Amino acid sequence: MPGTLPERPLSPCVQICQIHQPSQTCQGCGRTLDEIACWSQMTEAEKAPVWERLEAEGHATPVNA
C-alpha cells in the first residue's frame, strides 16, 4: 500500500551492545550513540531515515525473519 510504513520492531537493538569507537556506532544495531540515546523520544518520521540506513547497511532484521 502506498504511504504505508514497513512493519518494524520498536527498536533495532539486538542486545549486542558494543560501540565501535572510531565510528561511534553500535556494532550490534548500527545506530550512533545519539540515535541510541534519543530513540525513545524520536517520532516515527525521525526514526524512518535511521531504519532505512540500518536496513541498507544490513543491520536491521526484518520483523518476520
PQR file of N, CA, C, O and H, with PARSE charges and radii, in Angstrom:
ATOM      1  N   MET A   1       0.820  -1.178   0.000 -0.4000 1.5000
ATOM      2  CA  MET A   1       0.000   0.000   0.000 -0.0000 2.0000
ATOM      3  C   MET A   1       0.874   1.256   0.000  0.5500 1.7000
ATOM      4  O   MET A   1       1.780   1.357   0.827 -0.5500 1.4000
ATOM      5  N   PRO A   2       0.635   2.205  -0.889 -0.5600 1.5000
ATOM      6  CA  PRO A   2       1.423   3.430  -0.889  0.2800 2.0000
ATOM      7  C   PRO A   2       1.218   4.213   0.398  0.5500 1.7000
ATOM      8  O   PRO A   2       0.102   4.315   0.906 -0.5500 1.4000
ATOM      9  N   GLY A   3       2.311   4.765   0.919 -0.4000 1.5000
ATOM     10  CA  GLY A   3       2.220   5.562   2.140 -0.0000 2.0000
ATOM     11  C   GLY A   3       2.217   4.753   3.417  0.5500 1.7000
ATOM     12  O   GLY A   3       2.214   5.325   4.507 -0.5500 1.4000
ATOM     13  H   GLY A   3       3.218   4.682   0.506  0.4000 1.0000
ATOM     14  N   THR A   4       2.219   3.433   3.309 -0.4000 1.5000
ATOM     15  CA  THR A   4       2.224   2.589   4.492 -0.0000 2.0000
ATOM     16  C   THR A   4       3.656   2.358   4.950  0.5500 1.7000
ATOM     17  O   THR A   4       4.524   1.997   4.156 -0.5500 1.4000
ATOM     18  H   THR A   4       2.222   2.968   2.424  0.4000 1.0000
ATOM     19  N   LEU A   5       3.893   2.571   6.242 -0.4000 1.5000
ATOM     20  CA  LEU A   5       5.224   2.335   6.787 -0.0000 2.0000
ATOM     21  C   LEU A   5       5.479   0.844   6.916  0.5500 1.7000
ATOM     22  O   LEU A   5       4.564   0.085   7.235 -0.5500 1.4000
ATOM     23  H   LEU A   5       3.188   2.864   6.888  0.4000 1.0000
ATOM     24  N   PRO A   6       6.715   0.414   6.670 -0.5600 1.5000
ATOM     25  CA  PRO A   6       7.024  -1.014   6.852  0.2800 2.0000
ATOM     26  C   PRO A   6       6.833  -1.418   8.314  0.5500 1.7000
ATOM     27  O   PRO A   6       7.025  -0.613   9.225 -0.5500 1.4000
ATOM     28  N   GLU A   7       6.455  -2.665   8.515 -0.4000 1.5000
ATOM     29  CA  GLU A   7       6.311  -3.182   9.877 -0.0000 2.0000
ATOM     30  C   GLU A   7       7.695  -3.443  10.442  0.5500 1.7000
ATOM     31  O   GLU A   7       8.480  -4.208   9.883 -0.5500 1.4000
ATOM     32  H   GLU A   7       6.299  -3.318   7.775  0.4000 1.0000
ATOM     33  N   ARG A   8       7.980  -2.788  11.566 -0.4000 1.5000
ATOM     34  CA  ARG A   8       9.301  -2.907  12.190 -0.0000 2.0000
ATOM     35  C   ARG A   8       9.138  -3.102  13.687  0.5500 1.7000
ATOM     36  O   ARG A   8       8.101  -2.755  14.252 -0.5500 1.4000
ATOM     37  H   ARG A   8       7.342  -2.166  12.020  0.4000 1.0000
ATOM     38  N   PRO A   9      10.167  -3.661  14.336 -0.5600 1.5000
ATOM     39  CA  PRO A   9      10.117  -3.772  15.799  0.2800 2.0000
ATOM     40  C   PRO A   9      10.202  -2.371  16.419  0.5500 1.7000
ATOM     41  O   PRO A   9      10.484  -1.398  15.720 -0.5500 1.4000
ATOM     42  N   LEU A  10       9.963  -2.273  17.709 -0.4000 1.5000
ATOM     43  CA  LEU A  10      10.013  -0.984  18.394 -0.0000 2.0000
ATOM     44  C   LEU A  10      11.408  -0.380  18.373  0.5500 1.7000
ATOM     45  O   LEU A  10      11.560   0.841  18.374 -0.5500 1.4000
ATOM     46  H   LEU A  10       9.734  -3.063  18.277  0.4000 1.0000
ATOM     47  N   SER A  11      12.422  -1.231  18.356 -0.4000 1.5000
ATOM     48  CA  SER A  11      13.808  -0.770  18.390 -0.0000 2.0000
ATOM     49  C   SER A  11      14.674  -1.690  17.543  0.5500 1.7000
ATOM     50  O   SER A  11      14.399  -2.886  17.452 -0.5500 1.4000
ATOM     51  H   SER A  11      12.299  -2.223  18.356  0.4000 1.0000
ATOM     52  N   PRO A  12      15.716  -1.147  16.922 -0.5600 1.5000
ATOM     53  CA  PRO A  12      16.636  -2.004  16.181  0.2800 2.0000
ATOM     54  C   PRO A  12      17.637  -2.740  17.073  0.5500 1.7000
ATOM     55  O   PRO A  12      18.462  -3.501  16.566 -0.5500 1.4000
ATOM     56  N   CYS A  13      17.580  -2.530  18.380 -0.4000 1.5000
ATOM     57  CA  CYS A  13      18.523  -3.160  19.303 -0.0000 2.0000
ATOM     58  C   CYS A  13      18.451  -4.684  19.185  0.5500 1.7000
ATOM     59  O   CYS A  13      17.368  -5.271  19.181 -0.5500 1.4000
ATOM     60  H   CYS A  13      16.910  -1.913  18.791  0.4000 1.0000
ATOM     61  N   VAL A  14      19.629  -5.312  19.090 -0.4000 1.5000
ATOM     62  CA  VAL A  14      19.720  -6.775  19.008 -0.0000 2.0000
ATOM     63  C   VAL A  14      20.468  -7.357  20.203  0.5500 1.7000
ATOM     64  O   VAL A  14      20.912  -8.504  20.169 -0.5500 1.4000
ATOM     65  H   VAL A  14      20.508  -4.836  19.094  0.4000 1.0000
ATOM     66  N   GLN A  15      20.604  -6.550  21.268 -0.4000 1.5000
ATOM     67  CA  GLN A  15      21.239  -6.975  22.512 -0.0000 2.0000
ATOM     68  C   GLN A  15      22.714  -7.355  22.348  0.5500 1.7000
ATOM     69  O   GLN A  15      23.242  -8.162  23.114 -0.5500 1.4000
ATOM     70  H   GLN A  15      20.244  -5.618  21.295  0.4000 1.0000
ATOM     71  N   ILE A  16      23.369  -6.772  21.350 -0.4000 1.5000
ATOM     72  CA  ILE A  16      24.815  -6.921  21.171 -0.0000 2.0000
ATOM     73  C   ILE A  16      25.361  -5.498  21.202  0.5500 1.7000
ATOM     74  O   ILE A  16      25.646  -4.906  20.161 -0.5500 1.4000
ATOM     75  H   ILE A  16      22.941  -6.117  20.728  0.4000 1.0000
ATOM     76  N   CYS A  17      25.499  -4.967  22.393 -0.4000 1.5000
ATOM     77  CA  CYS A  17      25.816  -3.550  22.577 -0.0000 2.0000
ATOM     78  C   CYS A  17      27.317  -3.339  22.762  0.5500 1.7000
ATOM     79  O   CYS A  17      27.841  -3.405  23.873 -0.5500 1.4000
ATOM     80  H   CYS A  17      25.267  -5.448  23.239  0.4000 1.0000
ATOM     81  N   GLN A  18      27.984  -3.087  21.654 -0.4000 1.5000
ATOM     82  CA  GLN A  18      29.414  -2.801  21.664 -0.0000 2.0000
ATOM     83  C   GLN A  18      29.651  -1.618  20.742  0.5500 1.7000
ATOM     84  O   GLN A  18      29.301  -1.663  19.563 -0.5500 1.4000
ATOM     85  H   GLN A  18      27.558  -3.033  20.751  0.4000 1.0000
ATOM     86  N   ILE A  19      30.240  -0.568  21.275 -0.4000 1.5000
ATOM     87  CA  ILE A  19      30.464   0.640  20.496 -0.0000 2.0000
ATOM     88  C   ILE A  19      31.800   0.563  19.767  0.5500 1.7000
ATOM     89  O   ILE A  19      32.848   0.341  20.373 -0.5500 1.4000
ATOM     90  H   ILE A  19      30.523  -0.532  22.233  0.4000 1.0000
ATOM     91  N   HIS A  20      31.737   0.752  18.466 -0.4000 1.5000
ATOM     92  CA  HIS A  20      32.934   0.840  17.619 -0.0000 2.0000
ATOM     93  C   HIS A  20      33.426   2.278  17.753  0.5500 1.7000
ATOM     94  O   HIS A  20      32.823   3.199  17.204 -0.5500 1.4000
ATOM     95  H   HIS A  20      30.886   0.932  17.974  0.4000 1.0000
ATOM     96  N   GLN A  21      34.523   2.465  18.485 -0.4000 1.5000
ATOM     97  CA  GLN A  21      34.998   3.802  18.845 -0.0000 2.0000
ATOM     98  C   GLN A  21      35.252   4.732  17.658  0.5500 1.7000
ATOM     99  O   GLN A  21      34.806   5.879  17.699 -0.5500 1.4000
ATOM    100  H   GLN A  21      35.013   1.716  18.931  0.4000 1.0000
ATOM    101  N   PRO A  22      35.943   4.299  16.606 -0.5600 1.5000
ATOM    102  CA  PRO A  22      36.204   5.241  15.507  0.2800 2.0000
ATOM    103  C   PRO A  22      34.933   5.825  14.876  0.5500 1.7000
ATOM    104  O   PRO A  22      34.896   7.006  14.533 -0.5500 1.4000
ATOM    105  N   SER A  23      33.905   5.003  14.726 -0.4000 1.5000
ATOM    106  CA  SER A  23      32.675   5.481  14.089 -0.0000 2.0000
ATOM    107  C   SER A  23      31.603   5.891  15.092  0.5500 1.7000
ATOM    108  O   SER A  23      30.596   6.495  14.723 -0.5500 1.4000
ATOM    109  H   SER A  23      33.936   4.043  15.005  0.4000 1.0000
ATOM    110  N   GLN A  24      31.827   5.555  16.378 -0.4000 1.5000
ATOM    111  CA  GLN A  24      30.848   5.845  17.431 -0.0000 2.0000
ATOM    112  C   GLN A  24      29.479   5.232  17.122  0.5500 1.7000
ATOM    113  O   GLN A  24      28.441   5.835  17.395 -0.5500 1.4000
ATOM    114  H   GLN A  24      32.645   5.064  16.678  0.4000 1.0000
ATOM    115  N   THR A  25      29.495   4.026  16.550 -0.4000 1.5000
ATOM    116  CA  THR A  25      28.257   3.308  16.272 -0.0000 2.0000
ATOM    117  C   THR A  25      28.264   1.966  16.992  0.5500 1.7000
ATOM    118  O   THR A  25      29.320   1.398  17.272 -0.5500 1.4000
ATOM    119  H   THR A  25      30.338   3.536  16.329  0.4000 1.0000
ATOM    120  N   CYS A  26      27.073   1.473  17.282 -0.4000 1.5000
ATOM    121  CA  CYS A  26      26.929   0.176  17.923 -0.0000 2.0000
ATOM    122  C   CYS A  26      27.184  -0.913  16.889  0.5500 1.7000
ATOM    123  O   CYS A  26      26.616  -0.882  15.797 -0.5500 1.4000
ATOM    124  H   CYS A  26      26.215   1.934  17.054  0.4000 1.0000
ATOM    125  N   GLN A  27      28.035  -1.873  17.231 -0.4000 1.5000
ATOM    126  CA  GLN A  27      28.332  -2.967  16.311 -0.0000 2.0000
ATOM    127  C   GLN A  27      27.154  -3.927  16.183  0.5500 1.7000
ATOM    128  O   GLN A  27      27.076  -4.674  15.208 -0.5500 1.4000
ATOM    129  H   GLN A  27      28.496  -1.898  18.118  0.4000 1.0000
ATOM    130  N   GLY A  28      26.239  -3.921  17.145 -0.4000 1.5000
ATOM    131  CA  GLY A  28      25.073  -4.800  17.073 -0.0000 2.0000
ATOM    132  C   GLY A  28      23.983  -4.245  16.171  0.5500 1.7000
ATOM    133  O   GLY A  28      23.551  -4.906  15.227 -0.5500 1.4000
ATOM    134  H   GLY A  28      26.302  -3.315  17.938  0.4000 1.0000
ATOM    135  N   CYS A  29      23.535  -3.018  16.468 -0.4000 1.5000
ATOM    136  CA  CYS A  29      22.394  -2.471  15.733 -0.0000 2.0000
ATOM    137  C   CYS A  29      22.774  -1.433  14.684  0.5500 1.7000
ATOM    138  O   CYS A  29      21.977  -1.146  13.791 -0.5500 1.4000
ATOM    139  H   CYS A  29      23.885  -2.481  17.236  0.4000 1.0000
ATOM    140  N   GLY A  30      23.968  -0.868  14.773 -0.4000 1.5000
ATOM    141  CA  GLY A  30      24.407   0.096  13.778 -0.0000 2.0000
ATOM    142  C   GLY A  30      24.043   1.541  14.053  0.5500 1.7000
ATOM    143  O   GLY A  30      24.403   2.433  13.285 -0.5500 1.4000
ATOM    144  H   GLY A  30      24.616  -1.101  15.499  0.4000 1.0000
ATOM    145  N   ARG A  31      23.323   1.780  15.157 -0.4000 1.5000
ATOM    146  CA  ARG A  31      22.942   3.168  15.463 -0.0000 2.0000
ATOM    147  C   ARG A  31      24.101   3.930  16.089  0.5500 1.7000
ATOM    148  O   ARG A  31      25.002   3.346  16.692 -0.5500 1.4000
ATOM    149  H   ARG A  31      23.031   1.056  15.781  0.4000 1.0000
ATOM    150  N   THR A  32      24.055   5.250  15.931 -0.4000 1.5000
ATOM    151  CA  THR A  32      25.035   6.105  16.591 -0.0000 2.0000
ATOM    152  C   THR A  32      24.662   6.245  18.059  0.5500 1.7000
ATOM    153  O   THR A  32      23.545   5.911  18.454 -0.5500 1.4000
ATOM    154  H   THR A  32      23.323   5.724  15.442  0.4000 1.0000
ATOM    155  N   LEU A  33      25.585   6.733  18.857 -0.4000 1.5000
ATOM    156  CA  LEU A  33      25.294   6.962  20.280 -0.0000 2.0000
ATOM    157  C   LEU A  33      24.137   7.939  20.441  0.5500 1.7000
ATOM    158  O   LEU A  33      23.283   7.741  21.305 -0.5500 1.4000
ATOM    159  H   LEU A  33      26.492   7.004  18.536  0.4000 1.0000
ATOM    160  N   ASP A  34      24.093   8.988  19.626 -0.4000 1.5000
ATOM    161  CA  ASP A  34      22.983   9.946  19.702 -0.0000 2.0000
ATOM    162  C   ASP A  34      21.652   9.288  19.361  0.5500 1.7000
ATOM    163  O   ASP A  34      20.645   9.541  20.022 -0.5500 1.4000
ATOM    164  H   ASP A  34      24.787   9.149  18.924  0.4000 1.0000
ATOM    165  N   GLU A  35      21.643   8.443  18.329 -0.4000 1.5000
ATOM    166  CA  GLU A  35      20.404   7.755  17.949 -0.0000 2.0000
ATOM    167  C   GLU A  35      19.932   6.825  19.062  0.5500 1.7000
ATOM    168  O   GLU A  35      18.736   6.745  19.343 -0.5500 1.4000
ATOM    169  H   GLU A  35      22.462   8.237  17.792  0.4000 1.0000
ATOM    170  N   ILE A  36      20.861   6.130  19.688 -0.4000 1.5000
ATOM    171  CA  ILE A  36      20.502   5.233  20.791 -0.0000 2.0000
ATOM    172  C   ILE A  36      19.920   6.038  21.944  0.5500 1.7000
ATOM    173  O   ILE A  36      18.885   5.671  22.500 -0.5500 1.4000
ATOM    174  H   ILE A  36      21.832   6.195  19.460  0.4000 1.0000
ATOM    175  N   ALA A  37      20.583   7.137  22.307 -0.4000 1.5000
ATOM    176  CA  ALA A  37      20.148   7.954  23.442 -0.0000 2.0000
ATOM    177  C   ALA A  37      18.786   8.597  23.206  0.5500 1.7000
ATOM    178  O   ALA A  37      18.004   8.746  24.145 -0.5500 1.4000
ATOM    179  H   ALA A  37      21.424   7.435  21.856  0.4000 1.0000
ATOM    180  N   CYS A  38      18.493   8.978  21.972 -0.4000 1.5000
ATOM    181  CA  CYS A  38      17.250   9.715  21.675 -0.0000 2.0000
ATOM    182  C   CYS A  38      16.115   8.832  21.172  0.5500 1.7000
ATOM    183  O   CYS A  38      14.994   9.314  21.007 -0.5500 1.4000
ATOM    184  H   CYS A  38      19.127   8.857  21.209  0.4000 1.0000
ATOM    185  N   TRP A  39      16.380   7.546  20.924 -0.4000 1.5000
ATOM    186  CA  TRP A  39      15.422   6.685  20.229 -0.0000 2.0000
ATOM    187  C   TRP A  39      14.017   6.733  20.832  0.5500 1.7000
ATOM    188  O   TRP A  39      13.043   6.857  20.089 -0.5500 1.4000
ATOM    189  H   TRP A  39      17.291   7.155  21.058  0.4000 1.0000
ATOM    190  N   SER A  40      13.889   6.642  22.129 -0.4000 1.5000
ATOM    191  CA  SER A  40      12.547   6.569  22.744 -0.0000 2.0000
ATOM    192  C   SER A  40      11.775   7.874  22.621  0.5500 1.7000
ATOM    193  O   SER A  40      10.553   7.875  22.765 -0.5500 1.4000
ATOM    194  H   SER A  40      14.680   6.542  22.732  0.4000 1.0000
ATOM    195  N   GLN A  41      12.458   8.985  22.358 -0.4000 1.5000
ATOM    196  CA  GLN A  41      11.781  10.265  22.190 -0.0000 2.0000
ATOM    197  C   GLN A  41      11.577  10.639  20.722  0.5500 1.7000
ATOM    198  O   GLN A  41      10.888  11.613  20.420 -0.5500 1.4000
ATOM    199  H   GLN A  41      13.451   8.983  22.241  0.4000 1.0000
ATOM    200  N   MET A  42      12.169   9.875  19.817 -0.4000 1.5000
ATOM    201  CA  MET A  42      12.061  10.192  18.392 -0.0000 2.0000
ATOM    202  C   MET A  42      10.681   9.819  17.861  0.5500 1.7000
ATOM    203  O   MET A  42      10.077   8.839  18.297 -0.5500 1.4000
ATOM    204  H   MET A  42      12.729   9.083  20.063  0.4000 1.0000
ATOM    205  N   THR A  43      10.192  10.622  16.908 -0.4000 1.5000
ATOM    206  CA  THR A  43       8.934  10.304  16.236 -0.0000 2.0000
ATOM    207  C   THR A  43       9.199   9.233  15.181  0.5500 1.7000
ATOM    208  O   THR A  43      10.348   8.970  14.828 -0.5500 1.4000
ATOM    209  H   THR A  43      10.683  11.419  16.554  0.4000 1.0000
ATOM    210  N   GLU A  44       8.132   8.620  14.684 -0.4000 1.5000
ATOM    211  CA  GLU A  44       8.290   7.632  13.619 -0.0000 2.0000
ATOM    212  C   GLU A  44       8.926   8.268  12.389  0.5500 1.7000
ATOM    213  O   GLU A  44       9.707   7.621  11.692 -0.5500 1.4000
ATOM    214  H   GLU A  44       7.198   8.834  14.970  0.4000 1.0000
ATOM    215  N   ALA A  45       8.598   9.525  12.119 -0.4000 1.5000
ATOM    216  CA  ALA A  45       9.186  10.235  10.977 -0.0000 2.0000
ATOM    217  C   ALA A  45      10.684  10.436  11.171  0.5500 1.7000
ATOM    218  O   ALA A  45      11.440  10.385  10.202 -0.5500 1.4000
ATOM    219  H   ALA A  45       7.963  10.050  12.685  0.4000 1.0000
ATOM    220  N   GLU A  46      11.123  10.663  12.399 -0.4000 1.5000
ATOM    221  CA  GLU A  46      12.551  10.820  12.688 -0.0000 2.0000
ATOM    222  C   GLU A  46      13.277   9.474  12.638  0.5500 1.7000
ATOM    223  O   GLU A  46      14.444   9.403  12.253 -0.5500 1.4000
ATOM    224  H   GLU A  46      10.509  10.704  13.187  0.4000 1.0000
ATOM    225  N   LYS A  47      12.581   8.417  13.029 -0.4000 1.5000
ATOM    226  CA  LYS A  47      13.184   7.084  13.023 -0.0000 2.0000
ATOM    227  C   LYS A  47      13.303   6.511  11.611  0.5500 1.7000
ATOM    228  O   LYS A  47      14.203   5.715  11.343 -0.5500 1.4000
ATOM    229  H   LYS A  47      11.633   8.474  13.342  0.4000 1.0000
ATOM    230  N   ALA A  48      12.416   6.904  10.715 -0.4000 1.5000
ATOM    231  CA  ALA A  48      12.364   6.311   9.373 -0.0000 2.0000
ATOM    232  C   ALA A  48      13.700   6.368   8.632  0.5500 1.7000
ATOM    233  O   ALA A  48      14.135   5.339   8.115 -0.5500 1.4000
ATOM    234  H   ALA A  48      11.685   7.551  10.932  0.4000 1.0000
ATOM    235  N   PRO A  49      14.375   7.526   8.556 -0.5600 1.5000
ATOM    236  CA  PRO A  49      15.661   7.522   7.834  0.2800 2.0000
ATOM    237  C   PRO A  49      16.742   6.687   8.534  0.5500 1.7000
ATOM    238  O   PRO A  49      17.642   6.159   7.882 -0.5500 1.4000
ATOM    239  N   VAL A  50      16.646   6.573   9.853 -0.4000 1.5000
ATOM    240  CA  VAL A  50      17.602   5.734  10.590 -0.0000 2.0000
ATOM    241  C   VAL A  50      17.364   4.277  10.206  0.5500 1.7000
ATOM    242  O   VAL A  50      18.307   3.552   9.888 -0.5500 1.4000
ATOM    243  H   VAL A  50      15.915   7.003  10.383  0.4000 1.0000
ATOM    244  N   TRP A  51      16.096   3.851  10.236 -0.4000 1.5000
ATOM    245  CA  TRP A  51      15.761   2.482   9.837 -0.0000 2.0000
ATOM    246  C   TRP A  51      16.229   2.206   8.413  0.5500 1.7000
ATOM    247  O   TRP A  51      16.787   1.144   8.135 -0.5500 1.4000
ATOM    248  H   TRP A  51      15.330   4.441  10.495  0.4000 1.0000
ATOM    249  N   GLU A  52      16.003   3.160   7.509 -0.4000 1.5000
ATOM    250  CA  GLU A  52      16.385   2.965   6.108 -0.0000 2.0000
ATOM    251  C   GLU A  52      17.900   2.785   5.982  0.5500 1.7000
ATOM    252  O   GLU A  52      18.364   1.925   5.233 -0.5500 1.4000
ATOM    253  H   GLU A  52      15.549   4.023   7.735  0.4000 1.0000
ATOM    254  N   ARG A  53      18.670   3.595   6.715 -0.4000 1.5000
ATOM    255  CA  ARG A  53      20.124   3.464   6.694 -0.0000 2.0000
ATOM    256  C   ARG A  53      20.560   2.112   7.267  0.5500 1.7000
ATOM    257  O   ARG A  53      21.420   1.439   6.699 -0.5500 1.4000
ATOM    258  H   ARG A  53      18.293   4.294   7.324  0.4000 1.0000
ATOM    259  N   LEU A  54      19.956   1.719   8.401 -0.4000 1.5000
ATOM    260  CA  LEU A  54      20.312   0.440   9.019 -0.0000 2.0000
ATOM    261  C   LEU A  54      20.001  -0.729   8.097  0.5500 1.7000
ATOM    262  O   LEU A  54      20.793  -1.666   7.991 -0.5500 1.4000
ATOM    263  H   LEU A  54      19.257   2.266   8.862  0.4000 1.0000
ATOM    264  N   GLU A  55      18.845  -0.680   7.426 -0.4000 1.5000
ATOM    265  CA  GLU A  55      18.478  -1.740   6.506 -0.0000 2.0000
ATOM    266  C   GLU A  55      19.434  -1.788   5.312  0.5500 1.7000
ATOM    267  O   GLU A  55      19.828  -2.868   4.873 -0.5500 1.4000
ATOM    268  H   GLU A  55      18.202   0.081   7.513  0.4000 1.0000
ATOM    269  N   ALA A  56      19.810  -0.607   4.784 -0.4000 1.5000
ATOM    270  CA  ALA A  56      20.737  -0.541   3.660 -0.0000 2.0000
ATOM    271  C   ALA A  56      22.115  -1.079   4.035  0.5500 1.7000
ATOM    272  O   ALA A  56      22.803  -1.674   3.206 -0.5500 1.4000
ATOM    273  H   ALA A  56      19.490   0.271   5.140  0.4000 1.0000
ATOM    274  N   GLU A  57      22.515  -0.868   5.288 -0.4000 1.5000
ATOM    275  CA  GLU A  57      23.812  -1.336   5.766 -0.0000 2.0000
ATOM    276  C   GLU A  57      23.778  -2.780   6.256  0.5500 1.7000
ATOM    277  O   GLU A  57      24.815  -3.338   6.616 -0.5500 1.4000
ATOM    278  H   GLU A  57      21.956  -0.385   5.963  0.4000 1.0000
ATOM    279  N   GLY A  58      22.595  -3.386   6.272 -0.4000 1.5000
ATOM    280  CA  GLY A  58      22.466  -4.779   6.667 -0.0000 2.0000
ATOM    281  C   GLY A  58      22.371  -5.007   8.176  0.5500 1.7000
ATOM    282  O   GLY A  58      22.553  -6.130   8.644 -0.5500 1.4000
ATOM    283  H   GLY A  58      21.753  -2.933   5.980  0.4000 1.0000
ATOM    284  N   HIS A  59      22.088  -3.953   8.936 -0.4000 1.5000
ATOM    285  CA  HIS A  59      21.973  -4.103  10.390 -0.0000 2.0000
ATOM    286  C   HIS A  59      20.573  -4.528  10.823  0.5500 1.7000
ATOM    287  O   HIS A  59      20.429  -5.369  11.709 -0.5500 1.4000
ATOM    288  H   HIS A  59      21.939  -3.040   8.556  0.4000 1.0000
ATOM    289  N   ALA A  60      19.560  -3.963  10.216 -0.4000 1.5000
ATOM    290  CA  ALA A  60      18.185  -4.206  10.665 -0.0000 2.0000
ATOM    291  C   ALA A  60      17.687  -5.559  10.173  0.5500 1.7000
ATOM    292  O   ALA A  60      17.861  -5.915   9.008 -0.5500 1.4000
ATOM    293  H   ALA A  60      19.677  -3.279   9.496  0.4000 1.0000
ATOM    294  N   THR A  61      17.075  -6.296  11.068 -0.4000 1.5000
ATOM    295  CA  THR A  61      16.493  -7.594  10.732 -0.0000 2.0000
ATOM    296  C   THR A  61      15.004  -7.438  10.547  0.5500 1.7000
ATOM    297  O   THR A  61      14.338  -6.880  11.420 -0.5500 1.4000
ATOM    298  H   THR A  61      16.934  -6.007  12.015  0.4000 1.0000
ATOM    299  N   PRO A  62      14.451  -7.913   9.431 -0.5600 1.5000
ATOM    300  CA  PRO A  62      13.010  -7.827   9.232  0.2800 2.0000
ATOM    301  C   PRO A  62      12.239  -8.504  10.359  0.5500 1.7000
ATOM    302  O   PRO A  62      12.703  -9.485  10.940 -0.5500 1.4000
ATOM    303  N   VAL A  63      11.060  -7.972  10.661 -0.4000 1.5000
ATOM    304  CA  VAL A  63      10.218  -8.494  11.739 -0.0000 2.0000
ATOM    305  C   VAL A  63       9.904  -9.967  11.532  0.5500 1.7000
ATOM    306  O   VAL A  63       9.917 -10.738  12.492 -0.5500 1.4000
ATOM    307  H   VAL A  63      10.683  -7.174  10.190  0.4000 1.0000
ATOM    308  N   ASN A  64       9.626 -10.367  10.318 -0.4000 1.5000
ATOM    309  CA  ASN A  64       9.204 -11.740  10.024 -0.0000 2.0000
ATOM    310  C   ASN A  64      10.375 -12.656   9.675  0.5500 1.7000
ATOM    311  O   ASN A  64      10.162 -13.737   9.126 -0.5500 1.4000
ATOM    312  H   ASN A  64       9.615  -9.741   9.538  0.4000 1.0000
ATOM    313  N   ALA A  65      11.587 -12.251   9.976 -0.4000 1.5000
ATOM    314  CA  ALA A  65      12.755 -13.074   9.628 -0.0000 2.0000
ATOM    315  C   ALA A  65      12.868 -14.274  10.546  0.5500 1.7000
ATOM    316  O   ALA A  65      13.790 -15.077  10.402 -0.5500 1.4000
ATOM    317  H   ALA A  65      11.759 -11.373  10.421  0.4000 1.0000
TER
END
